[in-house]
Amino acid sequence: MWKPGQPAGYDDIAASWAGPDAVMRRVEAAERFASRAGGAIDARRLAATLFPGSVSAATTEALARAESPGQALALLLVAPESMRR
């Protein structure tokens, strides 16, 4: 009772952020967010706005090949450009 636990916070070790489980959780979170946003957001235009001049060819191609606007937004959220910010 007199020794409350410390807040867990975010880990500061690479395995917590770069491990397969962590990547999967980020992808699932991006998919949930994108599904809530619906088709109202154009991910290609948003990518150019957020990362002017630094969107890679691979990311641009992935966004163009997305099956739906929601999938394109999810791909943008987990793209390397988004992970660096």
Buried (B, 14 or more C-beta within 10 A) or exposed (E): EEEEEEEEEEEEEEEEEEEEEBEEEBBEEBBEEBEEBEEEBBBBEBBBEBBEEEBEEEBBEBBEEBEEBBBBBBBBBBBEBBEEE
